[in-house]
């Protein structure tokens, strides 16, 4: 394991430029660092990689644009934290696609090890809000930090009840764009009480519908386990539960009245195997041995790990064979290797080129498809 240390100012600018570049998400960022060893070397390679993937241009923020973003962040007390740094939330290092850079406000001394997510319906019942508050308060008294998404209803109740013991609010937009707008006082109260606001999005980013599932994966990833208090049959809370399962986190659900639509999701989770809970004690028993590091879902980049995967430059014939094998139907990487005969090292490079050119997208981690 390599020693983890703070990035230099120049490295932080390079990391932010790379993750803000077109078609560079967390997984692509990690691949670039594994391939080139540093963010700056990856930035230097982007134009050629994008061209080989079939696109003419890649948009990358200039150093001055990133320096302006950093200045705007610092002006309101936001700092940027890289996954290679020692105070990055350790649970996030063991999910698929951890954010290379987090924007963080407050919470310097907050415990990120003993954490529980509590999420649920925005249009929560009075009983649901009371249950969320009771769970958050009781768990906080046992030394657990509460994680949620600052949404109306259950999220807000969980944050409010854990102000005195520690809470983490994960944002879908930039930390200067608190959503919903009427939760700005709650966000300020969280920071004032020593809690923390977290986002992977740039400063100034207005949250869109597609950003909330990304936010939900961080709620799950920051937590040892996630509690669903109330949730409709199709809701963001159930997305959080699914993501928690994918990240090998515990999933708990509070049972609800069968005729209340807000209980359909939680009751369904219980039928599917989620742990039925009625009090904090039920949760504490299951979390006593939880360890996200025991089932790490991704390979750490060179700043964190000494192991760098093998890469090779593909031939034009290999590139042609892969493009012929791809379709709009998601296909596993193993199936593509079998269909094309392309080695893993060359396939990694080809996937990187096509991702940067915006021609493919990944789903479920190991599935890939042509973009429509």
Wavefront OBJ file of the C-alpha trace (Angstrom):
o trace
v 0.000 0.000 0.000
v 1.435 3.373 -1.028
v 1.634 6.192 1.458
v -1.270 8.584 1.130
v -0.557 12.299 1.471
v -2.018 15.666 0.591
v -1.992 16.810 -3.014
v 0.059 19.848 -3.890
v -1.921 22.883 -5.150
v -0.824 22.065 -8.728
v -1.928 18.431 -8.366
v -5.311 19.511 -6.982
v -5.863 21.772 -9.982
v -4.921 18.910 -12.333
v -7.285 16.490 -10.567
v -10.152 18.970 -10.800
v -9.422 19.733 -14.461
v -9.457 16.011 -15.269
v -12.681 15.122 -13.443
v -14.379 18.209 -14.947
v -13.341 17.246 -18.518
v -15.917 15.980 -21.029
v -16.885 12.304 -20.612
v -14.617 11.796 -17.596
v -16.532 10.262 -14.712
v -15.099 8.571 -11.613
v -14.425 5.235 -13.338
v -12.792 6.865 -16.376
v -10.753 9.111 -14.078
v -9.447 6.043 -12.246
v -8.592 4.326 -15.540
v -6.678 7.392 -16.719
v -4.660 7.586 -13.520
v -3.922 3.867 -13.678
v -2.835 4.244 -17.288
v -0.719 7.405 -17.002
v 0.255 7.624 -13.345
v -0.818 11.235 -12.714
v -3.661 13.596 -13.549
v -1.371 15.943 -15.465
v -0.010 13.139 -17.639
v -3.593 12.017 -18.310
v -4.572 15.572 -19.299
v -1.660 15.657 -21.747
v -2.848 12.375 -23.293
v -6.564 13.294 -23.540
v -6.552 14.897 -27.033
v -4.896 11.875 -28.673
v -7.021 9.344 -26.787
v -10.208 11.191 -27.729
v -9.183 11.404 -31.382
v -8.448 7.673 -31.501
v -11.874 7.052 -29.977
v -13.507 8.864 -32.889
v -14.125 12.399 -31.558
v -12.441 15.556 -32.767
v -12.330 17.564 -29.563
v -12.383 17.189 -25.799
v -13.420 20.079 -23.577
v -11.185 20.534 -20.522
v -11.384 23.469 -18.072
v -8.353 25.720 -18.081
v -6.175 26.028 -14.961
v -7.521 29.542 -14.389
v -11.125 28.293 -14.517
v -10.358 25.684 -11.857
v -8.482 28.233 -9.748
v -11.569 30.459 -9.935
v -13.749 27.541 -8.757
v -11.389 26.876 -5.852
v -11.476 30.559 -4.892
v -15.302 30.625 -4.967
v -15.378 27.508 -2.827
v -12.919 28.800 -0.264
v -14.853 32.073 0.005
v -17.819 30.194 1.519
v -15.795 27.675 3.535
v -15.740 24.775 1.045
v -12.610 22.676 0.592
v -11.784 20.026 -2.023
v -10.687 16.619 -0.806
v -9.063 14.013 -3.076
v -9.431 10.247 -2.761
v -5.633 9.967 -2.483
v -5.614 12.062 0.701
v -5.668 10.582 4.232
v -8.817 12.372 5.460
v -11.015 11.240 2.536
v -14.018 9.257 3.922
v -12.656 5.731 4.081
v -15.946 3.934 3.360
v -16.117 5.613 -0.062
v -12.806 4.031 -1.038
v -14.582 0.678 -1.170
v -17.389 1.442 -3.611
v -17.463 1.250 -7.387
v -16.629 4.677 -8.816
v -15.711 6.693 -5.727
v -15.571 10.434 -6.476
v -11.938 11.425 -7.144
v -12.701 14.830 -5.602
v -15.261 15.730 -2.943
v -16.372 19.257 -2.089
v -16.745 19.408 1.690
v -18.039 22.079 4.072
v -17.697 21.779 7.854
v -17.163 18.552 9.781
v -13.364 18.542 10.104
v -13.466 16.235 13.133
v -16.529 14.202 12.236
v -16.259 10.413 12.580
v -16.705 8.886 9.113
v -16.235 5.307 10.334
v -19.408 4.721 12.414
v -22.141 5.875 10.057
v -25.746 4.965 9.279
v -27.820 6.278 6.370
v -31.476 7.126 6.992
v -33.624 7.936 3.953
v -37.273 7.852 2.967
v -40.273 9.611 1.504
v -40.335 13.340 0.846
v -44.073 13.423 1.608
v -43.498 11.537 4.841
v -46.221 10.969 7.396
v -45.961 12.468 10.882
v -45.335 8.949 12.213
v -42.593 8.374 9.640
v -40.827 11.610 10.525
v -41.080 10.768 14.219
v -39.621 7.298 13.606
v -36.745 8.719 11.547
v -35.994 11.242 14.281
v -36.090 8.616 17.019
v -33.748 6.301 15.121
v -31.332 9.137 14.317
v -31.316 10.396 17.892
v -30.827 6.934 19.425
v -28.116 5.948 16.963
v -26.353 9.272 17.541
v -26.337 8.659 21.277
v -24.563 5.358 20.561
v -21.815 7.176 18.651
v -23.084 6.840 15.080
v -23.083 9.694 12.557
v -26.265 9.957 10.465
v -26.014 10.241 6.663
v -28.853 11.480 4.451
v -29.636 13.597 1.415
v -31.166 16.831 2.868
v -34.448 16.124 1.059
v -37.823 17.004 2.541
v -39.555 14.551 4.862
v -37.553 11.646 6.274
v -34.124 13.054 5.322
v -34.778 16.366 7.039
v -36.144 14.644 10.161
v -33.015 12.471 10.399
v -30.677 15.463 10.011
v -32.565 17.578 12.532
v -32.546 14.832 15.163
v -28.808 14.225 14.805
v -27.541 17.811 14.800
v -26.128 17.360 18.283
v -24.396 14.041 17.610
v -23.184 14.434 14.018
v -24.778 14.305 10.574
v -23.610 14.257 6.954
v -25.780 15.795 4.217
v -24.971 14.702 0.667
v -25.913 17.183 -2.069
v -26.931 16.500 -5.685
v -25.710 19.946 -6.782
v -22.850 22.268 -5.910
v -22.458 23.242 -2.270
v -23.378 26.799 -3.216
v -26.670 25.531 -4.683
v -28.492 24.023 -1.690
v -31.570 22.044 -2.763
v -34.361 22.328 -1.840
v -34.031 26.066 -1.368
v -36.023 26.105 1.877
v -33.457 23.763 3.465
v -30.711 26.399 3.407
v -31.275 27.073 7.145
v -31.001 23.342 7.874
v -27.782 23.100 5.846
v -26.355 26.057 7.763
v -27.413 24.471 11.063
v -25.637 21.233 10.134
v -22.359 23.050 9.513
v -22.772 25.238 12.602
v -23.276 22.113 14.753
v -20.104 20.479 13.417
v -21.739 18.311 10.757
v -20.715 18.250 7.123
v -22.117 18.982 3.670
v -20.664 16.853 0.852
v -20.934 16.921 -2.950
v -19.030 15.551 -5.925
v -20.508 18.205 -8.236
v -18.794 21.472 -9.262
v -19.493 24.765 -7.589
v -22.471 26.457 -9.229
v -24.006 23.162 -10.388
v -27.815 23.165 -10.334
v -29.039 19.630 -9.558
v -30.886 17.766 -12.312
v -32.994 14.623 -12.086
v -30.092 12.396 -13.145
v -27.888 13.790 -10.355
v -30.009 12.425 -7.507
v -29.167 8.722 -8.102
v -25.495 9.777 -8.099
v -26.123 11.507 -4.785
v -27.888 8.394 -3.474
v -24.887 6.189 -4.245
v -22.793 8.449 -2.001
v -25.354 8.297 0.803
v -25.079 4.504 0.644
v -21.308 4.536 0.170
v -20.668 6.752 3.196
v -22.743 4.428 5.402
v -22.173 1.057 7.027
v -25.881 0.421 6.495
v -28.949 2.240 5.181
v -32.369 2.460 6.859
v -35.497 2.973 4.730
v -38.268 4.498 6.851
v -41.004 5.213 4.279
v -40.775 4.798 0.527
v -43.192 4.510 -2.348
v -43.011 1.569 -4.730
v -40.855 3.586 -7.140
v -38.727 6.088 -5.301
v -35.227 7.417 -4.851
v -35.069 5.706 -1.472
v -35.350 2.313 -3.149
v -32.531 3.337 -5.505
v -30.443 4.070 -2.413
v -31.319 0.624 -1.016
v -30.346 -1.088 -4.276
v -27.058 0.820 -4.407
v -26.366 -0.098 -0.786
v -26.797 -3.782 -1.644
v -24.483 -3.401 -4.649
v -21.902 -1.836 -2.333
v -22.236 -4.704 0.170
v -23.835 -2.482 2.798
v -26.558 -3.554 5.215
v -30.154 -2.611 4.303
v -32.805 -2.100 6.989
v -36.464 -1.207 6.581
v -39.169 0.003 8.947
v -42.450 -1.851 8.259
v -45.482 0.279 7.486
v -49.246 0.085 7.217
v -50.056 -2.101 4.172
v -52.636 0.314 2.711
v -50.352 3.373 2.843
v -48.587 3.860 -0.533
v -45.639 5.342 1.352
v -45.070 1.930 2.943
v -45.081 -0.139 -0.257
v -41.363 0.252 -0.900
v -40.162 -0.527 2.613
v -42.528 -3.487 2.954
v -41.342 -4.837 -0.400
v -37.715 -4.565 0.731
v -38.540 -6.629 3.812
v -40.147 -9.316 1.639
v -36.984 -9.318 -0.489
v -34.721 -9.871 2.510
v -34.004 -6.476 4.066
v -33.750 -6.568 7.860
v -36.994 -5.528 9.537
v -36.252 -3.031 12.305
v -38.363 -1.241 14.878
v -35.684 0.472 16.978
v -32.029 1.475 16.925
v -31.036 -1.646 18.860
v -32.038 -3.806 15.870
v -29.616 -1.847 13.681
v -26.729 -1.823 16.165
v -26.746 -5.606 16.431
v -26.223 -6.044 12.685
v -23.635 -3.266 12.290
v -21.281 -4.514 14.995
v -19.203 -6.477 12.481
v -19.745 -4.380 9.342
v -16.533 -3.698 7.400
v -16.735 -2.187 3.887
v -13.024 -2.823 3.360
v -13.643 -6.587 3.576
v -15.485 -6.497 0.237
v -13.797 -3.654 -1.637
v -15.393 -3.216 -5.054
v -12.618 -1.506 -6.969
v -8.895 -1.351 -7.482
v -7.305 1.726 -5.966
v -5.418 4.173 -8.232
v -1.611 4.553 -8.088
v -1.758 7.376 -5.519
v -3.321 4.844 -3.102
v -2.071 1.479 -4.337
v 1.322 0.328 -5.596
v -0.318 -1.975 -8.156
v -0.799 -0.541 -11.655
v -2.664 -2.776 -14.151
v -1.108 -3.771 -17.451
v -2.022 -1.663 -20.493
v -1.135 -1.987 -24.170
v -1.772 -0.010 -27.329
v -4.417 -1.724 -29.493
v -4.071 -2.347 -33.203
v -6.482 -0.945 -35.777
v -7.755 -4.464 -36.375
v -8.589 -4.838 -32.667
v -10.335 -1.467 -32.699
v -12.432 -2.535 -35.696
v -13.332 -5.885 -34.125
v -14.501 -4.232 -30.914
v -16.675 -1.666 -32.715
v -18.294 -4.475 -34.703
v -19.019 -6.415 -31.507
v -20.548 -3.501 -29.599
v -24.252 -2.655 -29.806
v -26.862 -0.623 -27.960
v -27.549 -3.695 -25.820
v -25.387 -3.747 -22.649
v -22.751 -6.463 -22.948
v -20.275 -7.731 -20.378
v -16.566 -7.166 -20.855
v -15.987 -10.920 -20.598
v -18.426 -11.493 -23.477
v -16.638 -8.877 -25.583
v -13.280 -10.527 -24.931
v -14.683 -13.902 -25.974
v -16.352 -12.475 -29.078
v -13.357 -10.467 -30.299
v -10.318 -12.322 -28.987
v -8.900 -8.992 -27.788
v -6.676 -9.192 -24.711
v -7.611 -7.438 -21.478
v -4.751 -4.933 -21.704
v -5.771 -3.758 -25.199
v -9.481 -3.797 -24.315
v -8.869 -1.444 -21.387
v -7.245 1.094 -23.689
v -9.972 0.779 -26.323
v -12.709 1.266 -23.721
v -10.946 4.344 -22.416
v -10.701 5.849 -25.901
v -14.375 5.197 -26.678
v -15.536 6.547 -23.300
v -13.592 9.768 -23.762
v -15.069 10.147 -27.243
v -18.561 9.765 -25.763
v -19.371 6.725 -27.880
v -20.050 4.167 -25.143
v -21.547 4.101 -21.673
v -21.212 1.674 -18.802
v -24.021 0.237 -16.705
v -23.852 -2.039 -13.717
v -20.088 -1.655 -13.555
v -19.027 -4.365 -16.025
v -21.618 -3.855 -18.779
v -20.974 -1.590 -21.741
v -23.118 -0.395 -24.670
v -22.994 2.060 -27.547
v -24.633 5.382 -26.773
v -27.811 6.266 -28.651
l 1 2 3 4 5 6 7 8 9 10 11 12 13 14 15 16 17 18 19 20 21 22 23 24 25 26 27 28 29 30 31 32 33 34 35 36 37 38 39 40 41 42 43 44 45 46 47 48 49 50 51 52 53 54 55 56 57 58 59 60 61 62 63 64 65 66 67 68 69 70 71 72 73 74 75 76 77 78 79 80 81 82 83 84 85 86 87 88 89 90 91 92 93 94 95 96 97 98 99 100 101 102 103 104 105 106 107 108 109 110 111 112 113 114 115 116 117 118 119 120 121 122 123 124 125 126 127 128 129 130 131 132 133 134 135 136 137 138 139 140 141 142 143 144 145 146 147 148 149 150 151 152 153 154 155 156 157 158 159 160 161 162 163 164 165 166 167 168 169 170 171 172 173 174 175 176 177 178 179 180 181 182 183 184 185 186 187 188 189 190 191 192 193 194 195 196 197 198 199 200 201 202 203 204 205 206 207 208 209 210 211 212 213 214 215 216 217 218 219 220 221 222 223 224 225 226 227 228 229 230 231 232 233 234 235 236 237 238 239 240 241 242 243 244 245 246 247 248 249 250 251 252 253 254 255 256 257 258 259 260 261 262 263 264 265 266 267 268 269 270 271 272 273 274 275 276 277 278 279 280 281 282 283 284 285 286 287 288 289 290 291 292 293 294 295 296 297 298 299 300 301 302 303 304 305 306 307 308 309 310 311 312 313 314 315 316 317 318 319 320 321 322 323 324 325 326 327 328 329 330 331 332 333 334 335 336 337 338 339 340 341 342 343 344 345 346 347 348 349 350 351 352 353 354 355 356 357 358 359 360 361 362 363 364 365 366 367 368 369 370 371 372
